[in-house]
């Protein structure tokens, strides 16, 4: 189950929404704050820029000084939040030590510009069943789960991983669906994790360990969503990106399974664009 078709559908919806916003004078614009000298952040920023441009969303990359301070990071977020052009802000993670990104966001990032849905206000709304901005990867997993022709009602969903960006918000999204599946969240301290995983009609692997989910942990006919993105060395010394699922042995058992790369990733980017539109609508309601 590749992510590209689902991502394209979301991008089409975003582009249509952007056209509607611009018709009433609202121009969504994403500001991306990155540390100086981080090639990974720069690459990600350029990828975001291309995605935004295709959807008609404005985009700016804002590089911190080569020796950033906590006050400087807060000042940059504050400056962007006050810029009338900007409607959403994302700050690259991780930031170099000793910067405290969580504290900087909480001090300077307005909730209505929180495109990553990481602020306590965004998390609290989701916990109370109010769906506005949603952490992008969790939203992407839900889109992939819904794309399979398997009703949620009466099914078991097992999430392996309890991160604040995937496992926890995904569980809340599923619980917010009145016809959603029964949700189990497993983690590193779960007893007999394999037994929990084997019950899953929907199994989500988001634990950050390459090949952790093996065939003996998967129920035949299950839908498996692999969130893992792990860099491993091949025998020849080159690097490969693999998921948390042992794909070759697990895939024959599944009704559907996402590959890595090419599964969750493209949908996550599309969900980020959707959050940019959501923030623009919050800032400029009709």
C-alpha positions as CSV (number, residue, x, y, z in Angstrom):
1,X,0.0,0.0,0.0
2,X,2.0,3.0,-1.3
3,X,1.4,6.4,0.1
4,X,1.7,8.4,-3.2
5,X,-2.0,8.1,-4.3
6,X,-3.3,9.1,-0.9
7,X,-0.8,11.9,-0.6
8,X,-1.9,13.2,-4.1
9,X,-5.5,13.2,-3.0
10,X,-4.7,15.3,0.1
11,X,-2.5,17.6,-1.9
12,X,-5.4,18.1,-4.4
13,X,-7.7,19.0,-1.5
14,X,-5.1,21.4,-0.1
15,X,-4.6,23.1,-3.4
16,X,-8.4,23.6,-3.8
17,X,-8.6,25.0,-0.2
18,X,-5.7,27.3,-0.9
19,X,-7.4,28.6,-4.0
20,X,-10.5,29.3,-1.9
21,X,-8.5,31.1,0.8
22,X,-6.8,33.3,-1.8
23,X,-10.1,34.2,-3.3
24,X,-11.0,36.0,0.0
25,X,-7.5,37.5,0.4
26,X,-5.9,34.9,2.7
27,X,-2.5,33.6,1.5
28,X,-1.2,30.7,3.5
29,X,2.5,30.9,4.2
30,X,4.7,28.5,6.1
31,X,7.9,29.7,7.9
32,X,10.5,27.1,8.7
33,X,13.2,27.8,11.3
34,X,16.5,25.9,10.9
35,X,19.8,25.9,12.6
36,X,22.9,27.0,10.6
37,X,25.1,24.4,9.2
38,X,22.7,21.5,9.4
39,X,22.5,19.8,6.0
40,X,19.6,17.6,7.0
41,X,17.5,20.5,8.1
42,X,18.4,22.4,4.9
43,X,17.4,19.4,2.8
44,X,14.1,19.0,4.6
45,X,13.4,22.7,4.3
46,X,13.9,22.6,0.6
47,X,11.6,19.6,0.3
48,X,8.9,21.5,2.2
49,X,9.4,24.5,-0.1
50,X,8.8,22.4,-3.2
51,X,5.7,20.8,-1.7
52,X,4.3,24.2,-0.6
53,X,5.0,25.7,-4.0
54,X,3.0,22.9,-5.8
55,X,0.1,23.6,-3.5
56,X,0.2,27.3,-3.9
57,X,1.4,27.9,-0.3
58,X,4.1,30.5,0.4
59,X,7.2,29.3,2.2
60,X,10.3,30.8,3.8
61,X,13.4,29.2,5.3
62,X,14.8,31.2,8.2
63,X,18.3,30.2,9.3
64,X,19.5,30.9,12.9
65,X,22.9,32.3,13.6
66,X,25.8,30.0,13.7
67,X,25.9,30.3,17.5
68,X,22.2,30.4,18.4
69,X,21.1,31.2,21.9
70,X,17.8,30.3,23.6
71,X,16.9,34.0,23.6
72,X,17.7,34.2,19.9
73,X,15.5,31.2,19.1
74,X,12.6,32.7,21.0
75,X,13.1,36.0,19.4
76,X,13.1,34.5,15.9
77,X,9.8,32.6,16.5
78,X,8.3,35.7,18.1
79,X,9.4,37.8,15.0
80,X,7.8,35.3,12.6
81,X,4.6,35.1,14.7
82,X,4.3,38.9,14.3
83,X,4.9,38.9,10.6
84,X,1.6,39.5,8.8
85,X,2.7,37.3,5.9
86,X,3.2,34.2,8.0
87,X,0.3,31.9,8.9
88,X,2.2,28.8,10.2
89,X,5.5,28.1,11.8
90,X,7.6,24.9,12.0
91,X,10.9,24.7,13.9
92,X,13.3,22.0,12.9
93,X,14.0,19.3,15.5
94,X,16.4,18.5,17.0
95,X,18.0,21.9,17.7
96,X,21.6,22.0,18.7
97,X,22.4,21.9,22.5
98,X,21.8,23.6,24.8
99,X,18.7,25.0,23.0
100,X,15.4,24.0,24.6
101,X,13.0,23.7,21.6
102,X,9.9,22.7,23.8
103,X,10.3,25.8,26.0
104,X,10.9,28.1,23.0
105,X,7.7,26.9,21.3
106,X,5.6,27.2,24.4
107,X,6.9,30.7,25.0
108,X,6.7,32.1,21.5
109,X,4.6,30.0,19.1
110,X,0.9,31.0,18.9
111,X,-1.4,27.9,19.0
112,X,-3.1,29.0,15.8
113,X,0.3,28.8,14.0
114,X,1.2,25.4,15.4
115,X,1.3,23.4,12.1
116,X,3.1,20.5,13.8
117,X,0.4,20.3,16.5
118,X,3.0,20.0,19.3
119,X,1.9,22.7,21.7
120,X,0.0,21.7,24.9
121,X,-3.0,23.5,23.6
122,X,-3.1,21.4,20.4
123,X,-2.5,18.2,22.3
124,X,-5.2,19.1,24.8
125,X,-7.8,19.8,22.1
126,X,-7.0,16.4,20.5
127,X,-7.3,14.7,23.9
128,X,-10.7,16.2,24.4
129,X,-11.9,15.0,21.0
130,X,-11.6,18.3,19.1
131,X,-9.9,17.7,15.8
132,X,-8.0,20.7,14.4
133,X,-4.3,20.6,13.8
134,X,-3.1,17.0,14.2
135,X,0.5,15.7,14.4
136,X,1.3,15.0,10.8
137,X,2.6,11.5,11.0
138,X,-0.3,10.4,13.2
139,X,-2.7,11.9,10.7
140,X,-0.9,10.2,7.9
141,X,-1.2,6.8,9.5
142,X,-4.9,7.3,10.0
143,X,-5.3,8.2,6.3
144,X,-3.6,5.0,5.3
145,X,-5.7,2.9,7.7
146,X,-8.9,4.4,6.3
147,X,-7.7,3.8,2.7
148,X,-8.0,0.0,3.2
149,X,-11.5,-1.4,2.7
150,X,-11.7,-2.8,6.2
151,X,-14.3,-1.2,8.6
152,X,-12.9,-0.1,12.0
153,X,-16.0,-1.2,14.0
154,X,-15.3,-4.3,16.0
155,X,-11.6,-4.5,15.0
156,X,-8.5,-4.3,17.2
157,X,-5.8,-1.7,16.5
158,X,-2.4,-2.2,18.2
159,X,0.1,0.7,18.1
160,X,3.7,-0.2,19.0
161,X,5.2,3.0,20.2
162,X,3.9,5.8,22.5
163,X,5.7,8.9,21.2
164,X,4.0,12.3,21.4
165,X,4.1,12.6,17.6
166,X,2.7,9.2,16.5
167,X,1.6,6.7,19.1
168,X,-0.3,8.9,21.5
169,X,-2.0,11.2,19.1
170,X,-2.9,8.3,16.8
171,X,-4.6,6.5,19.7
172,X,-6.6,9.7,20.5
173,X,-7.6,10.0,16.8
174,X,-8.9,6.4,16.8
175,X,-10.7,6.9,20.1
176,X,-12.4,10.0,18.8
177,X,-14.1,7.9,16.1
178,X,-17.4,6.6,17.5
179,X,-17.1,3.6,15.2
180,X,-13.4,3.2,15.7
181,X,-11.4,0.1,16.6
182,X,-10.5,-0.9,20.1
183,X,-7.0,0.6,20.7
184,X,-4.0,-0.9,22.5
185,X,-0.8,1.0,22.9
186,X,2.3,-1.1,23.4
187,X,5.8,0.2,24.4
188,X,9.2,-0.9,25.6
189,X,7.9,-2.0,29.0
190,X,4.9,-4.0,27.6
191,X,4.8,-7.6,28.8
192,X,4.5,-10.2,25.9
193,X,4.3,-7.5,23.3
194,X,4.1,-10.2,20.6
195,X,0.9,-11.5,22.0
196,X,-0.7,-8.1,21.8
197,X,0.5,-7.6,18.3
198,X,-0.9,-10.9,17.1
199,X,-4.4,-9.7,18.1
200,X,-4.2,-6.7,15.8
201,X,-6.4,-6.3,12.8
202,X,-4.5,-3.0,12.3
203,X,-0.9,-3.1,13.5
204,X,1.1,0.2,13.6
205,X,4.8,-0.1,14.1
206,X,6.3,3.2,15.4
207,X,9.1,2.1,17.8
208,X,12.2,3.1,15.9
209,X,13.9,-0.3,15.8
210,X,14.7,-1.8,12.3
211,X,12.9,-5.1,11.6
212,X,11.3,-5.2,15.1
213,X,8.0,-6.6,13.9
214,X,8.5,-10.1,12.7
215,X,6.2,-12.6,11.0
216,X,5.4,-14.4,14.2
217,X,4.0,-11.2,15.6
218,X,1.4,-10.6,12.8
219,X,-2.1,-11.9,12.5
220,X,-2.8,-13.3,9.0
221,X,-4.9,-10.8,7.1
222,X,-3.8,-7.8,9.2
223,X,-3.2,-4.3,7.9
224,X,0.3,-3.2,8.8
225,X,1.4,0.4,8.8
226,X,5.2,0.8,9.2
227,X,6.2,4.3,10.5
228,X,9.8,3.4,11.1
229,X,12.6,5.2,9.2
230,X,15.9,3.6,10.2
231,X,19.3,3.9,8.6
232,X,21.2,0.6,8.4
233,X,24.4,-0.5,6.8
234,X,24.3,-3.0,3.9
235,X,27.0,-5.7,3.7
236,X,28.8,-3.6,1.1
237,X,29.0,-0.7,3.4
238,X,26.3,1.5,1.8
239,X,23.4,2.8,3.7
240,X,19.7,1.8,3.4
241,X,16.5,3.1,4.9
242,X,14.3,0.4,6.4
243,X,11.2,0.3,8.6
244,X,10.3,-1.2,11.9
245,X,8.7,-4.2,10.1
246,X,10.6,-7.1,8.6
247,X,8.9,-6.5,5.3
248,X,9.9,-9.5,3.3
249,X,8.7,-12.0,5.8
250,X,5.6,-10.1,7.0
251,X,4.2,-8.9,3.7
252,X,2.9,-12.3,2.5
253,X,0.7,-12.5,5.7
254,X,-1.0,-9.1,5.3
255,X,-4.1,-7.7,3.7
256,X,-2.1,-4.6,3.2
257,X,1.3,-3.3,4.3
258,X,3.1,0.0,3.7
259,X,6.7,0.0,2.4
260,X,9.6,2.0,3.7
261,X,10.4,4.3,2.0
262,X,7.3,5.3,0.0
263,X,4.5,4.5,2.5
264,X,3.8,6.9,5.4
265,X,6.4,9.6,4.4
266,X,4.6,11.1,1.4
267,X,1.3,11.2,3.3
268,X,3.0,12.9,6.3
269,X,4.2,15.8,4.0
270,X,0.7,16.2,2.6
271,X,-0.8,16.3,6.1
272,X,1.6,19.0,7.0
273,X,0.3,21.1,4.1
274,X,-3.3,20.4,5.3
275,X,-2.3,21.7,8.7
276,X,-1.0,24.9,7.1
277,X,-4.4,25.4,5.6
278,X,-6.1,24.7,8.9
279,X,-3.9,27.4,10.6
280,X,-4.7,29.9,7.9
281,X,-8.4,29.3,8.5
282,X,-8.0,29.7,12.3
283,X,-6.2,33.0,11.9
284,X,-8.6,34.3,9.2
285,X,-12.0,32.7,9.8
286,X,-14.8,33.4,7.4
